[in-house]
Amino acid sequence: MSFVEDLWKSVFEPGTNPTLIRATHVSFVMLVLSLSWMIYTTGSIHFINLLIISLLLWASVTWFVSEIQKEKLKSNEELQKEYGEDGKEPKKDI
């Protein structure tokens, strides 16, 4: 499959996958390069501020994705076993 097809399919899947993460990082790299070029050519403080904001956003998105990947997604059956039929309290194994 091509990268674009993988990216399109990842939109409809829960969680994150390598294609979506790669696309996110490539987008941020292109944004940082564009802003760096604008800072080099114009020297505007506005572009410096935008670069700082985009770097902080990239760092927080990267952190959030790593936290999501630490958690294992549970299936409906696993959740039903854990919380019971009513879904209110976790079942306790005695």
N, C-alpha and C positions, 0 to 999 in steps of 0.2 A: 504494500500500500504506500501511497505517497504521503508526504508530510502533511499536506493540506487535508487529505482524507482522514488521516489519523487525528488531526486537530479538530475537524468537524465532528467526528465520532466521540471525541473526549468531552465535548460540550454536553452530551446526553448521558454521560456516565457519572456516577457518584464518586466523590473523592478527587484526587489528583492522579495524573499519570505523567510519564516522562515527556510525552509530546507537548502537553499543556505547559509544563514547567519550562521546557526548552523555549517555547514560543514566548513565554513571559520574560525570560532572561534576555532573549534576543531583542524584544521590544524595548526593554529598559536600556540595553547597551546602545541601541540606535538613538534613543532619546538622549542619553548622556553624551554621545558623540555629537549629536546635533546641537545641543546646548553648549558644549565645549567649543564647537566651531563658532557659534554665535558670540560667545564671550571673547574668543580670539579676534574675531573680525570687528566687533563693535565695542567691546569693553564695558557694556552696559551692566549696571548693578542689578537690573531686573533679571537678566539671564543668569547671573551668579546666584540670586535668590532662588530662581526656578531650578537650577542645578542642585542646590542644597536640598530643596524640597523633594526633588525626584530621587536623589540618593537615599534620603531618609525613607521615602516610600518604598523604594526597592528593598532596603534592608528590612523593613517591617513586613513586606510581602514574603520575603525569603524566610523570615522567622516564622510567620504564620503557616506557610506551607510545610516547614519542617515539623511544626507542632501537629499539624493534621496527619502527617505521615507516621507520627509516633503512635497515633490511635488506630486501632484496628476497627474497621467497619463491621458491625454485627448484622447478620441476616435476620429476617423477621422471625424465623424459628428460634434463633438464639435469644432474641429479645423476649419472645413469648415464654421461653423456659425460665429466663431470669426474672421477669416481672409477673408471670402468671397470666391467666385469662383476662382478668379485669384490668391489668396494666397499672395498678396503683402501687403495690408494694412488692419489693423483690422477694422471691421465695427463699426461705432459709432451709438449707439442708441440715437435718439434725441426725 
